[in-house]
């Protein structure tokens, strides 16, 4: 089977439909950008956008954060995937990192490292530091706290993508070649395997770059105040009551999409030849990346501990090591309804995403395809802000109103591509002998899907469902824009409380973290229990065909 993340060429009608869905928000942006509601020409919107204070500084800061976080994440992913491939070990904690929402991790870092945070309170027990000197990462002008938060999640994501790609390559042949050349295992991975993995990871790398450039929730929590990153500035313009400001924001989003199109062409050029790939292989000693890896793990642990401590803090004197704790839950009563709403939206999104993925994948198997089309990756390349703003414009144009339905639609459009990517390899790698027997049995195709293929892939389906649920819990931009500010979830409550009472903000972040984490733990338990006496249903056995 060809080693690639997506296919090009022929397109099915399903992919045409979803490609149209991807283009529709962009068309919706033009309605606002051309002055439909401001009664001003598009040049007035351009003038308003160009007169935005410190616009160039915001753009430079956003590019800096995206490029630096991507470069560090690639290097760490190379080190971690090399360790896993050469040793054959699996680090389950990296999978758990994928379940932690970006916003919860960012809030934990803020509560740990900001002035009066957990980390500084403990350091002050040994060093006398005034509040003015309690400074590390959060809201610094260089965006270092933002970069640190992004690197943790992006490294886990890229490592999870890189390891399966590397395992598809002829590793035994490369090991034999490296022994003949006198290379160590690390040198063999860096010089022979990683360049090919990196070339095949272009879609995933671009997803990471786009998120680092355009993310909203992490930037609002950890990003600098003066100037703010470009995505935050555009969000403020798009949600402004002044029609001219909204027009300028829509024009800015269109410029952003055009810039991302140019960035993708640059990505393809950079990774096109092996020469460029080899130049990107770093020869930094392994202990450096090991130290950075351990520091990031320490930051994650400190972040989670800060969320836990602040969520049960009644009062905390600066001179005390630990706070006066209160376990009364009455103060968190306002978060019950947002939690129920998060569960409802997450479960609905999960059912829709997994159901649609099964239908689409089975149709593509019927058509004889063995890889996803690039259009599914394009949904992840599309930033959340222009997609949500464009869909909102269409909702108003068609006489609708923001609400629960548009929010579920926005969540599903993001969760579905993740589910498709997770499920596609196993669904396409179908043994033709099974299909031959099913054809001879006369069993209807939809019955075969329900009775054979869904149970056969039940473990992977549950993992994909947990992923869809965690993606839904972490979405903020789609919820606040498509919900018109009236749909309250744990994510929206977290963003509202982040500048208010620390205890409420910490509890919102903790619950927003625990919901997807509990989903992944539940899936692992169910997968261990189900089909435990059926090795063939675990993907480890084959029927005996005679």
RODO-2510 file (C-alpha; in nm, 4 decimals, decimal comma):
residues 546
     n   res          X          Y          Z
     1     x     0,0000     0,0000     0,0000
     2     x     0,1288     0,3450    -0,0874
     3     x     0,2600     0,5414     0,2094
     4     x     0,0815     0,8765     0,2029
     5     x    -0,1602     1,0717     0,4186
     6     x    -0,4062     1,1589     0,1435
     7     x    -0,4803     1,1022    -0,2208
     8     x    -0,5250     1,3412    -0,5096
     9     x    -0,6983     1,2929    -0,8404
    10     x    -1,0550     1,1680    -0,8837
    11     x    -1,3173     1,3098    -0,6499
    12     x    -1,6408     1,1422    -0,5407
    13     x    -1,9666     1,3323    -0,5074
    14     x    -1,9322     1,3107    -0,1280
    15     x    -1,5995     1,4913    -0,1417
    16     x    -1,7464     1,7488    -0,3792
    17     x    -2,0232     1,8172    -0,1273
    18     x    -1,7800     1,8615     0,1609
    19     x    -1,5514     2,0682    -0,0604
    20     x    -1,8481     2,2967    -0,1272
    21     x    -1,9160     2,3131     0,2467
    22     x    -1,5556     2,4246     0,2891
    23     x    -1,5925     2,7002     0,0286
    24     x    -1,9305     2,8290     0,1519
    25     x    -1,7893     3,0106     0,4601
    26     x    -1,5344     3,1898     0,2412
    27     x    -1,8157     3,3128     0,0144
    28     x    -2,0031     3,4263     0,3245
    29     x    -1,7082     3,6426     0,4265
    30     x    -1,7275     3,8336     0,0980
    31     x    -2,0857     3,9370     0,1763
    32     x    -1,9678     4,1256     0,4843
    33     x    -1,6369     4,2363     0,3311
    34     x    -1,8029     4,4064     0,0326
    35     x    -2,0129     4,6276     0,2598
    36     x    -2,3506     4,4522     0,2602
    37     x    -2,4271     4,5754     0,6130
    38     x    -2,2043     4,8831     0,6441
    39     x    -2,3184     5,0504     0,3185
    40     x    -1,9543     5,1416     0,2598
    41     x    -1,7225     5,0373    -0,0211
    42     x    -1,4643     4,7692     0,0354
    43     x    -1,1902     5,0329     0,0204
    44     x    -1,3333     5,1877     0,3384
    45     x    -1,2975     4,8516     0,5095
    46     x    -0,9384     4,8245     0,3878
    47     x    -0,8609     5,1721     0,5231
    48     x    -1,0143     5,0800     0,8590
    49     x    -0,8093     4,7604     0,8733
    50     x    -0,4845     4,9348     0,7818
    51     x    -0,5477     5,2032     1,0455
    52     x    -0,5704     4,9407     1,3196
    53     x    -0,3012     5,0304     1,5777
    54     x     0,0127     4,8139     1,5867
    55     x    -0,1217     4,5875     1,3114
    56     x     0,2213     4,5000     1,1719
    57     x     0,3510     4,4129     1,5192
    58     x     0,0536     4,1798     1,5737
    59     x     0,1161     4,0020     1,2432
    60     x     0,4888     3,9621     1,3139
    61     x     0,4152     3,8321     1,6643
    62     x     0,1671     3,5754     1,5292
    63     x     0,4127     3,4496     1,2669
    64     x     0,6885     3,4328     1,5286
    65     x     0,4751     3,2233     1,7644
    66     x     0,3587     2,9877     1,4874
    67     x     0,7046     2,9311     1,3349
    68     x     0,8946     2,8903     1,6626
    69     x     0,6365     2,6560     1,8169
    70     x     0,6305     2,4477     1,4971
    71     x     1,0115     2,4260     1,4785
    72     x     1,0451     2,3163     1,8419
    73     x     0,7560     2,0707     1,8064
    74     x     0,9126     1,9111     1,4963
    75     x     1,2446     1,8645     1,6762
    76     x     1,0811     1,7166     1,9858
    77     x     0,8572     1,4930     1,7747
    78     x     1,1662     1,3687     1,5904
    79     x     1,3342     1,2819     1,9189
    80     x     1,0282     1,1147     2,0756
    81     x     0,9248     0,9209     1,7657
    82     x     1,2857     0,8089     1,7193
    83     x     1,2903     0,6755     2,0743
    84     x     0,9630     0,4893     2,0196
    85     x     1,0582     0,3442     1,6789
    86     x     1,4089     0,2335     1,7750
    87     x     1,3097     0,0878     2,1129
    88     x     0,9624    -0,0351     2,0185
    89     x     0,8145     0,1230     2,3329
    90     x     0,4846     0,3100     2,3516
    91     x     0,4380     0,6158     2,5728
    92     x     0,0738     0,6200     2,6755
    93     x     0,1086     0,9562     2,8496
    94     x     0,1552     1,1163     2,5085
    95     x    -0,1891     0,9886     2,4099
    96     x    -0,3360     1,1359     2,7277
    97     x    -0,1853     1,4738     2,6375
    98     x    -0,4043     1,4742     2,3267
    99     x    -0,7110     1,4582     2,5525
   100     x    -0,6136     1,7759     2,7403
   101     x    -0,7760     2,0830     2,5805
   102     x    -0,5395     2,3618     2,4819
   103     x    -0,7352     2,6084     2,6924
   104     x    -0,7177     2,4003     3,0112
   105     x    -0,3420     2,3571     2,9735
   106     x    -0,2964     2,7287     2,9031
   107     x    -0,5072     2,8261     3,2042
   108     x    -0,3059     2,5896     3,4241
   109     x     0,0165     2,7546     3,3089
   110     x    -0,1326     3,0960     3,3818
   111     x    -0,2347     2,9912     3,7341
   112     x     0,1089     2,8379     3,7914
   113     x     0,3485     3,0956     3,6511
   114     x     0,1708     3,4295     3,6693
   115     x     0,2261     3,6708     3,9558
   116     x     0,0871     3,5045     4,2679
   117     x     0,0652     3,1696     4,0910
   118     x     0,1384     2,8326     4,2460
   119     x     0,4945     2,8161     4,1147
   120     x     0,5890     3,1619     4,2402
   121     x     0,4245     3,1048     4,5785
   122     x     0,6418     2,7986     4,6303
   123     x     0,9556     2,9715     4,5041
   124     x     0,8892     3,2624     4,7408
   125     x     0,9263     3,0236     5,0335
   126     x     1,2989     3,0159     4,9545
   127     x     1,3536     3,3440     4,7692
   128     x     1,2025     3,6762     4,8678
   129     x     1,0500     3,8113     4,5488
   130     x     0,8055     4,0986     4,5290
   131     x     0,5034     4,0755     4,3021
   132     x     0,6788     4,3016     4,0502
   133     x     0,9563     4,0445     4,0071
   134     x     0,7270     3,7423     3,9833
   135     x     0,7501     3,7141     3,6086
   136     x     0,8133     3,4237     3,3805
   137     x     0,6049     3,3416     3,0755
   138     x     0,2378     3,4440     3,0792
   139     x     0,1483     3,7507     2,8740
   140     x     0,5093     3,8361     2,7974
   141     x     0,5730     4,0485     2,4853
   142     x     0,7603     3,7637     2,3134
   143     x     0,4756     3,5150     2,3500
   144     x     0,6973     3,2595     2,5254
   145     x     0,4155     3,1284     2,7446
   146     x     0,1983     3,0925     2,4356
   147     x     0,4790     2,9047     2,2590
   148     x     0,5329     2,6714     2,5569
   149     x     0,1638     2,5815     2,5736
   150     x     0,1452     2,5185     2,1988
   151     x     0,4630     2,3079     2,1943
   152     x     0,3263     2,0628     2,4526
   153     x     0,0151     1,9801     2,2516
   154     x     0,1717     2,0081     1,9069
   155     x     0,4547     1,7720     2,0002
   156     x     0,2082     1,5079     2,1188
   157     x     0,0033     1,5478     1,7986
   158     x     0,3006     1,5281     1,5611
   159     x     0,4471     1,2305     1,7475
   160     x     0,1146     1,0474     1,7231
   161     x     0,1163     1,1106     1,3460
   162     x     0,4865     1,0331     1,2906
   163     x     0,5061     0,6934     1,4622
   164     x     0,2470     0,5139     1,2419
   165     x     0,4040     0,6656     0,9289
   166     x     0,7496     0,5458     1,0319
   167     x     0,6174     0,1978     1,1062
   168     x     0,4853     0,1678     0,7492
   169     x     0,8348     0,2181     0,6079
   170     x     1,0708    -0,0793     0,5463
   171     x     1,2472    -0,0384     0,8807
   172     x     1,4311    -0,3725     0,8608
   173     x     1,5959    -0,2713     0,5326
   174     x     1,6984     0,0646     0,6750
   175     x     1,8473    -0,0988     0,9839
   176     x     2,0519    -0,3375     0,7689
   177     x     2,1711    -0,0476     0,5534
   178     x     2,2638     0,1598     0,8576
   179     x     2,4649    -0,1281     1,0075
   180     x     2,6596    -0,1585     0,6833
   181     x     2,7251     0,2168     0,6891
   182     x     2,8314     0,2079     1,0546
   183     x     2,5473     0,4307     1,1741
   184     x     2,3986     0,4155     1,5203
   185     x     2,0248     0,3643     1,5655
   186     x     1,9739     0,7338     1,6322
   187     x     2,1776     0,8369     1,3272
   188     x     1,9914     0,5835     1,1151
   189     x     1,6558     0,7244     1,2212
   190     x     1,7620     1,0868     1,1750
   191     x     1,9246     1,0420     0,8344
   192     x     1,7230     0,7635     0,6699
   193     x     1,3781     0,7451     0,8275
   194     x     1,2918     1,0898     0,9616
   195     x     1,3362     1,2802     0,6303
   196     x     1,0777     1,0532     0,4678
   197     x     0,8429     1,0780     0,7647
   198     x     0,8742     1,4561     0,7604
   199     x     0,7918     1,4689     0,3902
   200     x     0,4776     1,2604     0,4419
   201     x     0,3715     1,4742     0,7382
   202     x     0,3190     1,7920     0,5351
   203     x    -0,0594     1,7999     0,5962
   204     x    -0,0188     1,7509     0,9720
   205     x     0,2612     2,0084     0,9895
   206     x     0,0425     2,2621     0,8150
   207     x    -0,2417     2,1913     1,0598
   208     x    -0,0030     2,2708     1,3449
   209     x     0,1211     2,5868     1,1732
   210     x    -0,2323     2,7116     1,1040
   211     x    -0,3416     2,6495     1,4619
   212     x    -0,0361     2,8246     1,6026
   213     x    -0,0999     3,1219     1,3748
   214     x    -0,4761     3,1571     1,4224
   215     x    -0,5724     2,9987     1,7565
   216     x    -0,7951     3,2165     1,9691
   217     x    -0,8495     3,0586     2,3101
   218     x    -0,4822     3,0013     2,3992
   219     x    -0,3938     3,3499     2,2747
   220     x    -0,6650     3,5073     2,4901
   221     x    -0,5325     3,3276     2,7992
   222     x    -0,1544     3,3437     2,7556
   223     x    -0,0984     3,5826     2,4672
   224     x     0,0521     3,9297     2,5091
   225     x    -0,1757     4,2264     2,5747
   226     x     0,0167     4,4923     2,3832
   227     x     0,0087     4,4098     2,1033
   228     x    -0,2299     4,1171     2,0854
   229     x    -0,1836     3,8438     1,8287
   230     x    -0,3477     3,8913     1,4898
   231     x    -0,6268     3,6358     1,5446
   232     x    -0,7456     3,8124     1,8604
   233     x    -0,7485     4,1476     1,6796
   234     x    -0,9582     4,0003     1,3971
   235     x    -1,1968     3,8389     1,6463
   236     x    -1,2523     4,1741     1,8148
   237     x    -1,3249     4,3372     1,4791
   238     x    -1,5614     4,0620     1,3607
   239     x    -1,7657     4,0739     1,6830
   240     x    -1,7739     4,4554     1,7039
   241     x    -2,1213     4,6194     1,6851
   242     x    -1,9886     4,8748     1,4350
   243     x    -2,0591     4,7447     1,0793
   244     x    -1,7437     4,9103     0,9441
   245     x    -1,5296     4,7250     1,1986
   246     x    -1,6969     4,3961     1,1049
   247     x    -1,6289     4,4725     0,7391
   248     x    -1,2618     4,5349     0,8194
   249     x    -1,2502     4,2096     1,0172
   250     x    -1,3978     4,0121     0,7266
   251     x    -1,1436     4,1631     0,4887
   252     x    -0,8700     4,0686     0,7339
   253     x    -0,9958     3,7092     0,7421
   254     x    -0,9924     3,6918     0,3619
   255     x    -0,6354     3,8229     0,3573
   256     x    -0,5488     3,5627     0,6213
   257     x    -0,6891     3,2803     0,4061
   258     x    -0,4981     3,4034     0,1007
   259     x    -0,1807     3,4195     0,3087
   260     x    -0,2343     3,0625     0,4286
   261     x    -0,2724     2,9517     0,0667
   262     x     0,0662     3,1037    -0,0107
   263     x     0,2095     2,9434     0,3038
   264     x     0,0935     2,6008     0,1820
   265     x     0,2778     2,6529    -0,1467
   266     x     0,5897     2,7396     0,0520
   267     x     0,5443     2,4250     0,2611
   268     x     0,5251     2,2109    -0,0513
   269     x     0,8377     2,3743    -0,1920
   270     x     1,0378     2,3347     0,1299
   271     x     0,9590     1,9643     0,1649
   272     x     0,9715     1,8783    -0,2049
   273     x     1,3305     1,7521    -0,2350
   274     x     1,5344     1,5249    -0,0173
   275     x     1,8055     1,7898     0,0032
   276     x     1,5746     2,0253     0,1903
   277     x     1,4572     1,7431     0,4123
   278     x     1,8101     1,6517     0,5130
   279     x     1,8912     2,0106     0,5957
   280     x     1,6047     2,0112     0,8442
   281     x     1,7496     1,7170     1,0374
   282     x     1,9034     1,8592     1,3527
   283     x     2,2241     1,7200     1,4978
   284     x     2,1652     1,8578     1,8455
   285     x     2,2731     1,6099     2,1156
   286     x     1,9953     1,3878     2,2423
   287     x     2,0346     1,5047     2,6015
   288     x     1,9231     1,8540     2,4983
   289     x     1,5891     1,7289     2,3652
   290     x     1,5573     1,4927     2,6605
   291     x     1,5979     1,7891     2,8962
   292     x     1,3413     1,9955     2,7052
   293     x     1,1050     1,6981     2,7063
   294     x     1,1370     1,6613     3,0838
   295     x     1,0845     2,0352     3,1341
   296     x     0,7649     2,0256     2,9290
   297     x     0,6404     1,7262     3,1278
   298     x     0,7119     1,9230     3,4443
   299     x     0,5157     2,2199     3,3074
   300     x     0,2192     1,9951     3,2288
   301     x     0,2237     1,8435     3,5792
   302     x     0,2534     2,1886     3,7387
   303     x    -0,0307     2,3141     3,5196
   304     x    -0,2642     2,0306     3,6197
   305     x    -0,1688     2,0667     3,9861
   306     x    -0,2405     2,4407     3,9706
   307     x    -0,5871     2,3781     3,8282
   308     x    -0,6598     2,1314     4,1079
   309     x    -0,5274     2,3532     4,3876
   310     x    -0,6998     2,6727     4,2756
   311     x    -1,0317     2,4919     4,2224
   312     x    -1,0450     2,3953     4,5928
   313     x    -0,8873     2,7142     4,7314
   314     x    -1,0936     2,9216     4,9722
   315     x    -0,8127     3,1648     5,0535
   316     x    -0,4380     3,1530     5,0108
   317     x    -0,1963     3,3765     5,1929
   318     x     0,1255     3,4551     5,0106
   319     x     0,3245     3,3325     5,3106
   320     x     0,1599     2,9870     5,3116
   321     x     0,2805     2,6877     5,1123
   322     x    -0,0701     2,5485     5,0655
   323     x    -0,4070     2,7245     5,0613
   324     x    -0,6979     2,6965     5,2999
   325     x    -0,9080     2,4450     5,1118
   326     x    -1,2827     2,4228     5,0768
   327     x    -1,4604     2,1271     4,9201
   328     x    -1,8062     2,2841     4,9174
   329     x    -1,9535     2,2610     4,5694
   330     x    -2,2266     2,5205     4,6189
   331     x    -2,0052     2,7892     4,4652
   332     x    -1,9896     2,5886     4,1429
   333     x    -2,3669     2,5605     4,0965
   334     x    -2,3646     2,8105     3,8034
   335     x    -2,1407     2,5668     3,6124
   336     x    -2,3927     2,2805     3,6184
   337     x    -2,5909     2,4019     3,3174
   338     x    -2,2778     2,4722     3,1072
   339     x    -2,1507     2,1247     3,1944
   340     x    -2,4762     1,9652     3,0823
   341     x    -2,4655     2,1714     2,7629
   342     x    -2,1056     2,0616     2,6972
   343     x    -2,2051     1,6981     2,7441
   344     x    -2,5065     1,7315     2,5155
   345     x    -2,3176     1,9095     2,2374
   346     x    -2,0209     1,6729     2,2724
   347     x    -2,2319     1,3561     2,2599
   348     x    -2,4387     1,4828     1,9655
   349     x    -2,1250     1,5835     1,7770
   350     x    -1,9694     1,2443     1,8489
   351     x    -2,2683     1,0472     1,7199
   352     x    -2,2963     1,2596     1,4052
   353     x    -1,9218     1,2509     1,3325
   354     x    -1,8781     0,8763     1,3799
   355     x    -2,1990     0,7953     1,1917
   356     x    -2,1093     1,0168     0,8955
   357     x    -1,7536     0,8805     0,8921
   358     x    -1,8793     0,5215     0,8697
   359     x    -2,1124     0,6080     0,5813
   360     x    -1,8479     0,8036     0,3882
   361     x    -1,5705     0,5479     0,4414
   362     x    -1,7920     0,2566     0,3412
   363     x    -1,8936     0,4421     0,0258
   364     x    -1,5285     0,5051    -0,0597
   365     x    -1,4444     0,1375    -0,0036
   366     x    -1,7302     0,0531    -0,2400
   367     x    -1,5747     0,2878    -0,4986
   368     x    -1,2368     0,1162    -0,4563
   369     x    -1,0407     0,3969    -0,2908
   370     x    -0,7626     0,3222    -0,0417
   371     x    -0,6832     0,6725     0,0893
   372     x    -0,8705     0,9812     0,2004
   373     x    -0,8862     1,2771    -0,0334
   374     x    -0,6984     1,5929     0,0676
   375     x    -1,0286     1,7773     0,1170
   376     x    -1,0615     1,6186     0,4630
   377     x    -0,7279     1,7654     0,5677
   378     x    -0,8396     2,0988     0,4219
   379     x    -1,1068     2,1216     0,6933
   380     x    -0,8255     2,1189     0,9487
   381     x    -0,6272     2,3734     0,7474
   382     x    -0,9206     2,6149     0,7564
   383     x    -0,8869     2,8392     1,0651
   384     x    -1,1801     2,8302     1,3050
   385     x    -1,2422     3,2057     1,2955
   386     x    -1,3052     3,2536     0,9195
   387     x    -1,5043     2,9296     0,8994
   388     x    -1,7306     3,0306     1,1880
   389     x    -1,7660     3,3916     1,0715
   390     x    -1,8475     3,2775     0,7173
   391     x    -2,1090     3,0273     0,8356
   392     x    -2,2614     3,2951     1,0585
   393     x    -2,2932     3,5275     0,7585
   394     x    -2,4848     3,2576     0,5695
   395     x    -2,7111     3,1974     0,8687
   396     x    -2,8095     3,5650     0,8715
   397     x    -2,8418     3,5742     0,4926
   398     x    -3,0840     3,2789     0,4975
   399     x    -3,2950     3,4375     0,7699
   400     x    -3,1747     3,2115     1,0495
   401     x    -3,0345     3,2926     1,3897
   402     x    -2,7380     3,1685     1,5919
   403     x    -2,8194     2,8903     1,8333
   404     x    -2,7667     2,5302     1,9310
   405     x    -2,8102     2,3860     1,5803
   406     x    -2,5388     2,6005     1,4168
   407     x    -2,3050     2,5251     1,7092
   408     x    -2,3474     2,1493     1,6619
   409     x    -2,2919     2,1954     1,2873
   410     x    -1,9707     2,3899     1,3499
   411     x    -1,8443     2,1295     1,5971
   412     x    -1,9256     1,8432     1,3606
   413     x    -1,7393     2,0041     1,0703
   414     x    -1,4238     2,0062     1,2850
   415     x    -1,4671     1,6692     1,4590
   416     x    -1,5607     1,4741     1,1435
   417     x    -1,2211     1,5155     0,9675
   418     x    -1,0395     1,3959     1,2810
   419     x    -1,2630     1,0883     1,2972
   420     x    -1,2121     1,0215     0,9258
   421     x    -0,8338     1,0441     0,9591
   422     x    -0,8260     0,8130     1,2629
   423     x    -1,0557     0,5505     1,1103
   424     x    -0,9508     0,5574     0,7453
   425     x    -0,6405     0,3352     0,7494
   426     x    -0,8076     0,0452     0,9300
   427     x    -1,1305     0,0799     0,7315
   428     x    -0,9518     0,0831     0,3960
   429     x    -0,7168    -0,2046     0,4903
   430     x    -0,9962    -0,4568     0,4454
   431     x    -0,9109    -0,8168     0,3699
   432     x    -1,0522    -0,8942     0,0265
   433     x    -1,1262    -1,2494     0,1373
   434     x    -1,3813    -1,1212     0,3864
   435     x    -1,5477    -0,9146     0,1173
   436     x    -1,5524    -1,2129    -0,1180
   437     x    -1,7321    -1,4299     0,1380
   438     x    -1,9828    -1,1530     0,2124
   439     x    -2,0565    -1,1123    -0,1586
   440     x    -2,1128    -1,4854    -0,1928
   441     x    -2,3414    -1,4923     0,1116
   442     x    -2,5787    -1,2385    -0,0429
   443     x    -2,5753    -1,0241     0,2727
   444     x    -2,6843    -0,6679     0,2030
   445     x    -2,4066    -0,4126     0,2260
   446     x    -2,5713    -0,2109     0,5032
   447     x    -2,6274    -0,5293     0,7035
   448     x    -2,2623    -0,6226     0,6566
   449     x    -2,1591    -0,2818     0,7921
   450     x    -2,3773    -0,3202     1,1019
   451     x    -2,3152    -0,6879     1,1707
   452     x    -1,9538    -0,7290     1,0557
   453     x    -1,7509    -0,4135     1,0053
   454     x    -1,8706    -0,2003     1,2967
   455     x    -1,8041    -0,4813     1,5498
   456     x    -1,4772    -0,5598     1,3719
   457     x    -1,3576    -0,1990     1,4134
   458     x    -1,5379    -0,1331     1,7420
   459     x    -1,2173    -0,0548     1,9305
   460     x    -1,1056     0,2041     1,6791
   461     x    -1,4574     0,3470     1,6570
   462     x    -1,4612     0,4052     2,0321
   463     x    -1,1231     0,5794     2,0182
   464     x    -1,2505     0,7979     1,7334
   465     x    -1,5641     0,8746     1,9356
   466     x    -1,3556     0,9815     2,2358
   467     x    -1,1459     1,2012     2,0064
   468     x    -1,4567     1,3652     1,8581
   469     x    -1,5930     1,4302     2,2075
   470     x    -1,2651     1,5859     2,3238
   471     x    -1,2503     1,8059     2,0119
   472     x    -1,6045     1,9278     2,0787
   473     x    -1,5272     2,0069     2,4432
   474     x    -1,2271     2,2185     2,3394
   475     x    -1,3990     2,4360     2,0750
   476     x    -1,4543     2,7986     2,1706
   477     x    -1,4664     3,0063     1,8518
   478     x    -1,7439     2,7993     1,6916
   479     x    -1,9454     2,8033     2,0133
   480     x    -1,9289     3,1754     2,0823
   481     x    -1,9852     3,2890     1,7208
   482     x    -2,2374     3,0336     1,5926
   483     x    -2,4162     3,0358     1,9279
   484     x    -2,4459     3,4133     1,9285
   485     x    -2,3025     3,4216     2,2806
   486     x    -2,6153     3,2478     2,4133
   487     x    -2,4828     2,8904     2,4255
   488     x    -2,2960     2,8454     2,7528
   489     x    -2,0485     2,5590     2,7765
   490     x    -1,7587     2,4897     3,0082
   491     x    -1,5300     2,6304     2,7409
   492     x    -1,7121     2,9632     2,7188
   493     x    -1,7370     2,9860     3,0983
   494     x    -1,3633     2,9257     3,1243
   495     x    -1,2891     3,2125     2,8860
   496     x    -1,5259     3,4434     3,0748
   497     x    -1,3855     3,3523     3,4173
   498     x    -1,0175     3,3613     3,3194
   499     x    -0,9933     3,7309     3,4069
   500     x    -1,2153     3,6977     3,7145
   501     x    -1,2164     3,4736     4,0205
   502     x    -0,9382     3,2185     4,0019
   503     x    -1,1351     2,9428     4,1743
   504     x    -1,4218     2,9502     3,9235
   505     x    -1,1793     2,9691     3,6312
   506     x    -0,9715     2,6795     3,7659
   507     x    -1,2770     2,4603     3,8260
   508     x    -1,4058     2,5343     3,4746
   509     x    -1,0678     2,4385     3,3307
   510     x    -1,0472     2,1276     3,5482
   511     x    -1,3900     2,0035     3,4413
   512     x    -1,3162     2,0898     3,0790
   513     x    -1,0070     1,8716     3,1148
   514     x    -1,1725     1,5854     3,3020
   515     x    -1,4619     1,5338     3,0602
   516     x    -1,2484     1,4317     2,7580
   517     x    -0,9991     1,2552     2,9842
   518     x    -1,2788     1,0461     3,1344
   519     x    -1,4007     0,9685     2,7831
   520     x    -1,0581     0,8327     2,6834
   521     x    -1,0225     0,6339     3,0073
   522     x    -1,3705     0,4873     2,9620
   523     x    -1,2868     0,3903     2,6051
   524     x    -0,9669     0,2177     2,7179
   525     x    -1,1578     0,0199     2,9813
   526     x    -1,4315    -0,0805     2,7382
   527     x    -1,1739    -0,1820     2,4768
   528     x    -0,9903    -0,3991     2,7283
   529     x    -1,3132    -0,5668     2,8376
   530     x    -1,4894    -0,6107     2,5037
   531     x    -1,4002    -0,9059     2,2819
   532     x    -1,1390    -1,0153     2,5356
   533     x    -1,2055    -1,3796     2,4437
   534     x    -1,2156    -1,3188     2,0673
   535     x    -0,8641    -1,2660     1,9334
   536     x    -0,9931    -1,2186     1,5792
   537     x    -1,2139    -0,9292     1,6909
   538     x    -0,9075    -0,7671     1,8466
   539     x    -0,7414    -0,7377     1,5075
   540     x    -0,4856    -1,0083     1,5864
   541     x    -0,6324    -1,3131     1,4149
   542     x    -0,7428    -1,4229     1,0704
   543     x    -1,0026    -1,6661     0,9590
   544     x    -0,8762    -1,9870     0,8025
   545     x    -0,9779    -1,9804     0,4358
   546     x    -0,9548    -2,3147     0,2605
***
